[in-house]
Amino acid sequence: MVKQGFDFPSQPRQTAVSEVEEWYQHLLAERMHREYEPIRRSNFGEYNMAVNYLTSVLEEAAAINNLSIFNIDHMAQLEFSGSDVVLLLDRVLPANVNEMKIGQCKYTLLLNQLGCVVDDLIVMRMSEQRFILVINAGHDITDESHNKVADIDFILSYKLEDEDVIARDISDQLVKIDIQGPLSYKLITSLYGDHVLKNRSNPDKNMRYFTFNEFEFEAENYIISRTGYTSRWGWELYIPVAAAPEQFKRIILAALDLGGLLVGLGGRDENRISAGNFGLPLNGSEYTPDTTPTNCPLFAAAIDMNKESFVGKDILAQEIKAGIDKRLVLFISEGIVTDRGIYKDGVRLGYVTSSINSPNVSQEKREYLGSQRKSVSGEHGTAAIGLGWLQHNPFAIDADGKDILMYGDKAVRIRVEFYREDENGVPKGKPVIGYISGDGVNVATAPKALKNIEK
């Protein structure tokens, strides 16, 4: 098989719109009457990505309540086509690709033979024999010396010799910009027209959750999907690379006029952790090549255990049969608890996979912590949020086997402590206090009808 993944880059790559980000940084300094400062950047997936701009991570994280724009050009798009493409994708992926309709998006995982997560991705069915897979940054690299295999090469390794499947990385043709928040509808329709957000089968109605549209603008072909990575209303716009700098500027200017912000990876990380009751897992943090996704919040959405087979199914089936009840939980804490163990009454429950300060935790939720830190409680206080894997389910279950997250109108909250641990895993020092939150941080709005934000 001929390798299609890229070699490991000698230095972090730049996105196609990195120069526009620099333009934005100067523009923001003028508009906000702040001194210009260089963009704070970090290597993410072998891309030189903005963590935050002139605005702080907390400012950018709060913008989701209004309007947030994300440069997601570090993510890659793979095109799979051919008369046998469904056979291949169904053989590898745990989603039921065969049953997908044209215009549908599907969230799924890429698993190895041990049932652990290689990557998570979105599948879009463009036609009967053509799909686009949207994958995470860095998963377009195949380099043995760095122990990396690109998703495209991983999937093609399961292709039978006589199967008609063509696969190619089309990331150099598209630039992905996410537009999220209640005012996202207003921004998109003002720039591209109402029709781009209509249901492709019924133009009198708005497009449904986890669908996509294709449209033409100024003689260029665009894709727009509605999958809501932040669990708020929003869209993912795939712009032809030639038009991307100009269009990114148009989007940014419209967003600033509406009170929105360009948001870096820091704010995006907060937004995905604070999404809905459980947050959203991140590949490389909650999902790793050593972690099975059994009992993760999106398990049923991503994995069809009724399929006859897919890569890693046997291991997942064994875990389910054995009654493994590990859980990925969302917690609120009085401070950042990265890399700490999660304890209750002196017993280790699990470990933290993500943690970040958040401006989106309500005062009531912050006060429930009972923290002695002056920076936590009160009207302008700030708490941290995070995700962690627990060895066992901390929630009671109902007759249908579902977690009980609410008793009447009160959310279940389980008080825990977060300890640093020595090389032997023994807790040390003073703990940070917090609780596992049955009702998360923010209510998920992404699946809700667009009539709520049309005006």
N, C-alpha and C positions, 0 to 999 in steps of 0.2 A: 504494500500500500504506500502510495506517495504521501509524504507528510504535507498537510495543508496549514497546520498551525505555524505561527510566526516564531522566529528565533527569539531568544531572550534579549531584550534591547540593552544596549550598552549604557544607556541613561534613560531616565523616565521620559515617556512620550508626552507630547502636547496634544490637547484636544483641538479640533478644527476651529473652535471659536475662542481660543485662549486670548487672542489679541482683543477680541470684543470685551472680554472680562477686564482687561487693563483699561480700555476705554470707559467701561462702567465705573471702575474704581475712581477715576478722575472726575467723572460726571457726578458721582455720589458725593465726593468731597465738596464740590461746588454747591450742590443742592442742599446738603446737610450742614454746610458751613463748618466742615471739619478739615483738619490737616490731612493731606494725602499721605497714606501709608501703603507700603507694598502689600499685596495680597498674601495672606498667610497660607502657605501651600504645604502639601504632604504627598509622599509617594503612595498611591492607592492603585493596586492592580497594574503597577508599572506605568502609571500615568501621573503627571505632575498636577495634582488636583487642588482646587481651592477648598480649604477648611472653612474659612469665612473671609469676608471682604472687609470693607471699612467698618461695617456693622459687626457687632459681637455675635457669637454663636447664639446667645440667648435672644437677642433682637431678631435674628434670622429665624430661630425656632418659633418665636411667637407670631411671625408673619403668616404662618399657615392658617391662622384664624381669619385672615383677610385674603391674601394672595401671595403665593410663593412661586418663584421661577427657579428651576434647577438645570444646570448644564450637566447632562448625563451622557455626554458623547464618549465617555470612557467605556461604556457598555457596548457590547458587540452584537451584530445581527448576522445570523447564518441563514442562508437560503438552501432548503432541501427540496428537490423536485424529481419527477420521473414517475413512470407507471408503477413502480414498486416502493415508492417513498413511504406510503402508509404502513406497509409491512415492516420496513426497517424501523421507523419511529415507534411503532407499537411494540416491536420486539425489545426495544431499549428502554423507552420511557414508561413510567408507571401510570401516566394518564391514558385514558382511552382516546387515542388520536383518531381512530377509525370513525367514531361517532361524532366528531367535531363537525360543525356546519361552517360553510364559507362565511367569513365575517366574524367568526367567534375567536376569542382569546381563551387560553387555558393556562393556568398556573400549574407547574409540575416541578419535579426534581430529576436530577441525573444521579443515579446511584451506582456504586461499584458492586462487585460480587459479594461483598460483606454487608450489603444493605446500608452502607454509610453514604453520606452526601458528598458528591463531587461538585455539584452546582445546583442552584435553583434557577428557574427560567420561565419565560412566558412563550407559549406557542401561539402563533396566529395562522389560521388556515386561509390562504390567499385564493386558492382554487382547489379543485379536486386533487390535483397532483402537485401542488406547490405550497410550501409552508415557510414561514420565517420564524426562527427561534431567537429570542432576545436573551442574551447571556450576560454574566457578570464580567467586570473588568479583570483582565489578566487571564481569563479562561480562553483566550485566543492564542496562547503560547504553547508550543511543544518544544521542550528543551530537556533532554535527558540529564544534562549536568545540573539542572535546577529541579529535577524530579517533577516536571510539569508536562501534562498531556492536554492539548487543546480539546475543548468539547467536540469540535468538528471531527478530530481524529479519533476520539474515544467512541463516538457514535458510529463512524465509518468502520471501525474495527469489527463491528457486528454485522456488517453488510455481507451477504452471500455473493459469491463470485459472479453469478449470472444475473443478479438483480439490477434493474434499471433505476439507478439513483444517482443524481448529480448534486453535489454539495459544494457551496462556495461561501466564503466570508464576504459579505457585501457592506461591511461597516464603513468602507471608504466612500460609499455612495450616499450614506445617510448620516444626519446629525440628530441625536435624540435630545429634545428639550421637554422637560416636564413642567406642566402648568397646573398648580394645585391650589385649592382653597375656594371659598364661596364665590369670589368674584372671577373665577377662572372662566365660567360660562360667558360672562360679559366681555372679558378680554378677547377670547377666541372668536366669538361671533362678530365683534367690532372689527377685527382684523381680517377675518376670512369668510364671514357670512354665516347666517343661521344654518344653512343647508349642511355644513360640514359636521354638525352635531345631531343630525336627524337619523332616525332608524332607517337603515338601508332597505328594509322590507316594507316599511310603512312610514313614508316621509312626513305624515301628519303627526308622528310621535317622535320623541327624542330617542337617541341611541340608548341601548340597554347597557347595563353593567357587564363588563368582560366581553365587549364587542369592539370592533374597529371599523373605521371608514377609510376609503381612499378618495382623494379629491385632487382637482387640478387648480393651481393658482399661478397666474402669470406664466403659463405654459410649462410649469414644472409639476411633477407628481408627488403628492404628499400622502402620508399615512397618519391617522390620528386614532389612538386607542383610549379606552376608558377602563383602566384597571385599578387606579387609586392606590398607589404604593403607600401613601400616607394614611389611608382609610378615610380621608376627607374627599369631598367632591374634587374631581380633577381629571386631567388628560395627559397623555404622552404623545408628543408631536414629533414625527420623523420627517425632517426637512432635507430636501436634496442638498448635497454638500456645496454645490456652486452658489446656492441662494442662502446658505446658512448664516454667514456673517450679517448680511443685510436684514434678514428676518429676525435674527436674534436681537439685533438692535431695536427693531420695531416692537418686539415683544417686551423688551426691557423698558422702553420709553412708555409704552401703554401701561405697564405694571406700575411704574413709578407714579404716573398720573392718577392711578387708582389706589395709591397707598401701599403697593406691594414692594417686595424686595427680591433681589437675586440671592439665593440661599446656597451656601457651601455645604460640604460634607458633614460639618458639625451639626448644623441645623437640621439637615436631612436625617442624620442619625437620631436626633431627638424626636423628630416627627414620626419615624417608623417605630420607635420604641413606645411612643405615647399613642399609637394607633389602636383604638378600640379597646376591648377588654383584655386582650392578651399581647398586644404589640405585634410586630412583624419580625420574624427571624432574619438575620443577616448571614449570608454565606461567609464562612471564615470566622464567625463568632458563635452563633447558635448552631449553625450547620458546619460540620467539618468532615474530612475523610475518615475520622475515627468515631463519628457520632451517627447512630441511626436516628431517623426522624420519627420513630414510633411514639405516638401520643403527642406529637407537636400540635399546636393549635390548627394548622392548616393541613393536617394529615389527610382528612377525608376529601378536601378540595384538590389536593395534589396527587393522590394515590388511589387507584382503583384496584382494591384487593380482589375484586371479582374477575379481573382479567386472568386469562389462563396462565400467562407468564410475563415477566419483564425482568430486567437485570436487578438483582437484589431481592426479589420477591420472597424467595425461600427463607431468608434470614428474618425478614419482617414477619412472615407467617409464624415462624418459630417463636418469636418474641411475643406475639399476640396470644398464641396458644399457651405459652408459659405464664401468661397473666402479668407480664411486666407492666407496671403502672407508673413509670417515671413521668414527670411532667415538666414542661417548659412554662414558667410562671413569670408574671410581671410584678414588680415590687416598687414601692416608694420608700426612699430612705432619706435621712437627714443630711447625707453627704455622698459623694462619689465613692463607690465600693468596688472598683475594678480589681479583679483577681482575688477577691476574698471568698472565704467559705461562708455558707448560709447556715445558721444555727438556730435551734429553738430549745430552750431549757437545757442547754449544754450538749445537745445531740446535733451532729452535723446532718443537715438535710440535703445539701448539694453545694453548688458553686455558681458564682456570678459569671455570666458570659458577656454582658454589656452593662455600662453604667454611665450616666451623663446628667449634668444639671439641667433642669427644665423650668421654663417660665409658665408652663401650661398646667401645673398642678394647682388645683383650687385651694383657697385658703382653708376650707373645711378639711380637705385631705391632708394639708400640711399640719394643721393644728392637731389632727388625730395622732400624729407621730408622738406628741408629748416631748418634743425636743427641747433641750435647754439652750440650744444655739439661737442667738438673737436674730440671725440671718434667715431663720426658717419660718417661724410663725409671723403672723401679722399681714397686713394688706399687701405689702411689697416683698414678702418673703419668697425664698426660692428653695425648693427641695430637689433631690435627685430621683431619677427613675432608672429602672434597669430590667434586665431579663436574666433568668438563671435556670439551669437544669436541676431538678430535684430527683433523688433516687426513687421516691414514692409520691403518689398523689396526696397533697395536703388537704384536699377538699372531700367532703362527704359526697356520695353519689345518690341519685334518685333511682326510681324503679326501672327507668330506661337506661341506666348506666351512665347518665350524664352528670357532670360535676354540678353541684349545687353552689351557685355563686351569689344567690340572693335569698334572704329569708324575709318575705314580705317586701317592704321597700328599702330594706337595709342590705347593703353589700357585705359579703363575707370578707373579713379582714383578719389575717393571721399574723400576729406580731412575731418578728424574728430579729436576730442580731447578725451582724456581719463582722467576721474576725479575719485579720491577717493570719497566715499560717506559716510555720517554719518549714524547713526542708523535709521534716518527717510528717507534715500535715497536722501538727499540733497547733491549736489556736493560741495566739499571743497578743498582748497589748489590750488596749481598751476597744470595745466594740462600737460600731456605728449601729444605731437602732433604725428599724424600719418595719414595714409590714407587706405581706403579699396581698395584693389588691384584687378582689373578685370583680370589681367593676372598672379596672384599668385606670386610665388617666382621662381620656377624652372619648366621648361617644363617637362611634364610627358613622360617618355620613355617606361614604363613597357609594354604597349600594342604593341609597335612597333616591327617590324620583327627582329628576332635574327641575320639576315645576317649583321646587322650593328655592331655587336660585336663579331661575330665568329672569326675574325682574331685578 
